[in-house]
């Protein structure tokens, strides 16, 4: 074993830790502001600027400032964290420069956190001194864990500690052999193998009298679990297990010292120190890591194919071309922790014998590109990239290549063509890229999330990684949770977590007391699953059997106000536009399917068109050249399978019960409710609303363009959607819905 790489990283980490401590924690307070693209769009830059101004004007406050990546709470941005040693970090949400002044004045200068602005308050939890998290994951035994959770809450209440302690449920913490476990934060103490008797003693000695019960405490030095002590076991985050996102929202993504201080580049040093590429591949194989780009192919198997090739040059590509509507997993990972992708690529490059790596991303991601470039430059300066990296004599470097935003370039052969300087078009396989890829050299392509998991699998141990998830799907999966769900954002859960748990436990359920209708999972090539599939585990095989797919991780939740025909049309329109046009089944098939869907949403289709739609969808899926064409019909086929009645309603009854399809929807004014305020007439773009002031108004439907502006602005519920012949008998849409549900 060559100990030089380990020695280099150890020395650099020691120096980095001291620098980070001096810069960040050698003060009474530290303020961090989220700085990802989404947070900046929500006003994070202005908030950061205001805090910086306040810190400069109040040097006696003893405060440091910093930026972090996206924490995943998209519904609460910008997020500001105030950190003080030994105290639960306070996270302020929806921050503005005006709020920053209040926070600085009250919290920093007067030590009085503003509860109404905190994440815990918005989530429904008051500020507390300690948070007690109990694992209620499947491995701990749901029934037993639930019983202990109830017992613990009762004991804390009996001890009069309820006001200063919050008890919350956590998901798998990755110590299934020691469960159920309790995590006491901010003490960062973990108790394992819980019983009622143990809880009695923990409450009395630790929680009441401040004395840790040492004989119950356990060590849990896993880098994937450090998110909790760094970030705070907020109710939302405790239900996740973060591997890919372990550093997002925790470290400054533009500072290599911060990555080094959390064991950054240690996995790469260990891999290179082994001097045995085959052993690295074997460890990744033992971990059971599958590619997170959607296909679910075993990562180690792909690496081994390329490693066996005899070539003077081999290449490695990170596919960061994220083009799915509603997907932002890769962008957020890069913006929050770019070094983890580079480290994963170093390990993979050494395993297959590559000499050059490329990170292919789209030009629409300027902040991600900037941080990647900064990370690559820093890694070169530290000797992690370039010539003789880690002092091993092996040369390996990485560069960023930009795509123009073509969705088809997410397909690996089209991506290769784009890097080579040609138009991004897929080509038939075999030969596969591991045989002849970039410039006809052996090439391995993995996506961002796959590379981010490699350091975790090696540092935390392949056997531990293998214990997370299901027998066929190991580890965790990142999802961009969006749509009709209370907590939208970036989440990461163990494989095998059910859709119900993701949507209702992590996501908080459907807002406004509306009913769940469907979840679209797997991107535009994925499928829409109804309520009957909510208990489906999130893993490759289960989703495939259900008629969906893992994809890259987009998950869009839809409620009762969604028209499933319109959903299929939306995704088909995207796929038709993004088709490269090279093969006829995809080029013509997507166009014809889109034409049929358009005619259905306009009430012009017949039942024979529905049969034709299904037939063309199946032919397109079977005959297309690449994954784009093969997956394009999935939204159509899945909605036909689970929501055929909505298609038939559009065709036979000429109605869209969701009131989404404009051609099948008109607007009427209830004269009994209209007060003649003229608000609807003022916003109407075509002036089709008539009526005197303070008198009931009327909509001239022959002129109306059905934009819905009048419906949105009316405060008296006088403007109603009229969605078909059946509803014309009724005066209000609400009455119609009541009759339909009855």
C-alpha positions, 0 to 999 in steps of 0.5 A, spaced: 500 500 500 502 506 498 501 511 504 502 517 501 495 519 498 492 518 505 498 522 508 497 528 504 489 528 505 490 527 513 495 533 513 491 537 508 485 536 512 488 538 519 490 544 516 483 545 513 480 544 520 484 549 523 482 554 518 475 553 518 474 553 525 478 560 525 474 563 520 467 560 522 466 558 529 471 562 533 466 567 534 459 567 538 454 566 532 455 564 525 450 566 520 449 562 514 445 564 508 442 559 502 446 561 496 443 556 490 440 558 484 433 557 487 434 561 493 438 567 489 432 567 485 428 568 492 432 574 494 438 570 498 443 575 495 439 581 498 438 578 504 446 576 505 448 583 503 443 586 509 446 581 514 453 583 511 452 590 512 449 589 519 455 585 521 460 590 519 456 595 522 456 592 529 463 589 530 462 588 537 457 582 536 462 577 534 459 574 528 461 570 522 458 569 516 458 564 510 454 561 504 451 554 503 448 550 498 440 548 497 437 545 504 432 542 500 426 547 503 424 550 496 417 552 499 421 556 505 427 560 501 431 564 502 433 560 508 438 563 514 441 559 519 443 562 526 448 557 529 451 558 536 455 552 540 451 547 544 444 550 541 439 547 536 441 551 530 435 556 528 433 556 521 429 562 519 425 562 512 422 566 507 427 571 509 427 578 507 432 584 508 427 587 513 427 580 517 434 580 517 434 587 521 429 584 526 433 577 526 440 581 527 437 586 533 433 581 537 437 574 536 444 576 535 444 582 539 439 581 544 439 573 544 432 573 543 430 568 537 424 570 533 420 564 533 414 566 528 420 566 523 423 560 524 422 553 520 420 549 526 414 554 527 412 554 520 412 547 520 408 547 526 413 546 532 415 551 537 422 553 538 425 548 543 432 547 547 433 539 545 430 535 539 429 527 541 428 523 534 426 516 534 427 511 529 420 509 526 423 505 520 421 498 517 427 495 520 426 497 527 419 494 527 414 499 526 409 497 531 415 496 537 418 503 534 411 506 535 409 504 542 416 506 544 415 513 541 408 514 544 411 512 551 417 516 550 413 522 549 408 521 555 415 520 559 417 527 557 410 530 559 410 527 565 417 529 567 415 536 565 420 537 559 415 538 554 416 545 553 423 545 552 424 538 548 421 536 542 419 529 540 419 527 533 419 521 528 425 519 524 426 515 518 432 510 517 439 512 520 442 506 517 443 502 524 438 497 523 442 492 527 442 496 533 434 499 532 430 502 535 435 508 536 434 515 539 438 521 537 438 527 542 440 533 539 444 538 539 448 533 544 449 529 538 448 522 542 445 516 540 442 511 544 441 504 541 436 498 542 431 502 546 426 499 551 421 502 555 426 501 561 432 505 557 427 511 556 426 511 563 433 512 565 435 516 559 429 521 561 431 522 568 439 522 567 440 525 561 434 529 559 432 532 566 439 532 569 444 533 564 448 527 565 449 522 558 447 515 560 454 512 557 453 505 557 447 506 552 450 511 548 453 508 541 458 511 536 455 512 529 461 515 525 458 515 518 459 521 513 452 520 511 449 521 518 452 528 519 447 532 516 443 531 522 448 534 527 450 539 522 444 542 520 439 540 526 434 535 526 428 539 524 422 535 523 422 535 515 429 532 515 429 527 520 425 523 516 430 523 511 437 519 510 442 523 506 448 520 502 448 524 496 445 531 499 450 530 506 453 536 505 448 540 501 446 546 506 452 544 511 458 547 507 460 552 503 460 549 496 466 554 494 471 552 499 475 546 499 477 547 506 470 546 508 469 539 504 476 537 506 474 538 514 468 533 513 472 527 510 473 530 503 477 526 498 479 521 504 475 516 500 479 517 493 486 517 497 484 510 500 482 508 493 489 510 490 493 508 496 490 501 495 494 500 488 488 495 486 483 498 481 480 491 481 479 491 489 475 498 488 470 495 483 469 489 488 467 494 493 463 498 489 460 491 487 459 489 494 455 496 496 450 494 490 450 501 488 446 502 481 446 508 477 442 513 479 441 516 472 434 512 471 436 505 468 439 502 474 444 498 471 450 496 476 455 501 477 461 496 478 459 492 472 459 498 468 466 500 471 469 492 470 467 492 462 471 499 461 477 496 466 478 490 462 478 494 455 485 494 452 486 501 450 491 507 450 486 512 453 480 511 456 475 517 458 470 518 464 463 522 463 459 525 469 452 526 465 449 532 469 445 534 463 438 535 467 433 536 462 426 533 466 421 538 467 420 539 474 427 536 476 433 540 479 437 534 483 443 534 479 443 542 479 442 543 487 447 537 488 453 541 484 451 547 487 451 545 494 457 540 494 461 540 487 467 536 490 463 530 492 462 529 484 470 530 483 472 525 488 467 520 485 470 521 478 477 520 481 475 514 484 472 511 478 477 514 473 482 510 477 478 504 477 477 503 470 484 506 468 481 513 465 486 519 464 481 524 462 474 526 465 468 530 463 462 533 466 457 535 461 452 540 463 447 545 460 449 552 459 442 554 463 446 552 469 451 558 470 451 557 478 453 550 477 458 551 472 461 557 476 462 552 482 464 546 478 470 550 475 472 553 482 472 546 485 476 543 479 481 549 480 482 548 487 482 540 486 488 542 482 491 546 486 491 541 492 494 536 487 487 532 487 487 533 479 492 533 474 499 530 474 501 525 479 495 526 483 496 524 490 503 523 489 501 516 485 504 517 479 497 517 476 495 523 471 487 524 471 484 531 470 477 533 469 474 539 465 466 542 464 463 541 457 457 545 456 451 543 452 445 547 449 440 544 453 437 539 448 434 533 452 436 528 448 443 529 450 441 526 456 442 519 452 449 517 453 450 516 445 447 523 444 451 526 449 458 523 447 456 526 440 455 533 443 462 532 447 465 530 440 462 537 437 457 534 433 449 534 433 447 530 439 443 524 436 443 517 439 446 511 435 444 504 435 448 500 441 452 495 441 457 497 441 456 500 448 460 506 450 464 502 455 467 498 448 467 504 444 465 511 446 468 518 446 472 518 440 472 511 439 475 510 446 472 506 452 468 510 456 464 510 462 458 515 463 455 515 470 450 521 473 451 526 478 448 522 484 452 516 482 458 519 483 456 523 489 454 516 492 461 513 491 465 516 496 460 514 501 460 507 499 467 507 500 468 511 507 462 508 510 463 501 508 460 497 502 457 492 507 453 498 511 451 501 504 448 495 502 444 494 508 440 501 506 434 500 502 431 493 499 435 487 496 435 489 489 435 497 490 441 499 495 442 506 498 438 512 498 434 516 492 434 523 491 427 526 489 425 533 486 418 533 490 414 538 486 406 539 485 400 539 489 404 537 496 405 542 502 413 541 502 416 542 496 423 541 495 429 536 494 429 530 499 433 524 499 430 517 502 432 510 503 430 505 497 424 502 499 420 508 502 413 508 499 410 513 495 405 514 501 411 516 506 414 520 501 408 524 499 404 524 506 410 524 511 416 527 508 412 532 503 406 533 508 400 531 504 396 535 499 395 542 501 388 545 502 385 539 504 384 537 496 384 529 494 390 526 492 389 524 484 396 521 482 403 522 482 408 522 476 414 519 477 420 518 473 420 525 469 417 526 462 418 518 460 415 516 467 408 514 469 402 517 472 400 512 478 393 513 482 392 513 489 391 505 489 399 505 488 401 509 494 403 503 498 408 502 492 416 502 494 420 507 491 425 502 488 427 500 481 423 493 480 417 496 484 416 502 480 417 498 473 412 493 475 407 499 477 408 502 470 412 507 472 420 508 473 425 511 477 428 516 472 433 521 474 428 523 480 423 527 478 416 526 482 410 531 481 404 530 485 397 532 482 391 533 486 383 533 484 384 539 480 388 536 475 386 533 468 390 527 466 389 528 459 392 535 459 398 532 463 399 527 458 399 532 453 404 536 456 409 531 457 408 529 450 409 536 447 415 536 451 418 529 448 415 531 441 419 538 441 425 535 444 426 529 439 432 529 435 428 527 429 433 521 427 428 515 427 421 515 424 418 512 430 419 517 435 419 523 430 412 521 427 410 517 433 410 523 438 407 528 433 401 524 431 400 522 439 400 529 440 395 531 435 390 526 437 391 529 445 390 536 442 383 534 439 381 530 445 382 536 449 378 540 444 373 535 444 374 534 437 376 526 438 372 520 437 373 513 440 377 510 434 382 516 436 383 513 442 384 506 440 389 509 435 393 513 440 394 507 444 396 503 438 401 508 436 404 509 443 405 502 443 409 502 436 413 508 438 415 505 445 417 498 441 420 501 435 424 507 437 432 508 437 433 511 444 430 512 451 427 518 449 423 515 444 422 508 448 419 512 454 415 518 450 409 514 450 409 512 458 405 518 460 400 516 455 400 509 456 400 510 464 394 515 464 390 511 459 391 505 464 389 508 470 385 514 468 381 512 461 375 514 464 377 521 463 379 520 456 372 517 455 369 523 458 373 528 454 371 524 448 363 522 449 361 527 454 365 533 451 367 535 458 373 536 462 371 535 470 377 538 472 376 545 468 383 545 465 381 544 458 379 551 455 375 548 449 371 544 454 371 550 459 367 556 459 365 561 465 359 564 467 357 569 472 352 567 478 348 574 478 346 572 485 353 573 487 355 578 483 356 585 486 358 589 480 365 591 483 367 591 475 374 587 477 373 582 472 371 587 467 377 591 468 382 585 468 379 581 462 384 582 456 378 582 450 373 586 454 368 580 453 364 582 460 359 587 460 354 590 466 353 597 469 357 598 476 354 595 482 349 591 477 350 583 476 355 582 470 355 577 464 360 574 460 359 574 452 362 567 451 362 568 443 368 573 445 371 570 451 378 567 450 377 563 457 384 565 460 381 565 467 383 572 469 376 573 471 375 567 475 382 568 479 380 575 481 373 575 483 373 575 491 365 573 491 365 566 488 361 569 483 365 567 476 364 560 476 367 554 471 362 551 467 365 545 464 360 541 460 353 540 459 351 537 466 354 543 469 349 548 466 343 546 470 347 548 476 349 555 478 355 554 482 361 549 481 361 548 488 354 545 488 356 541 482 362 538 485 358 536 491 353 532 487 358 529 483 362 526 490 355 525 493 
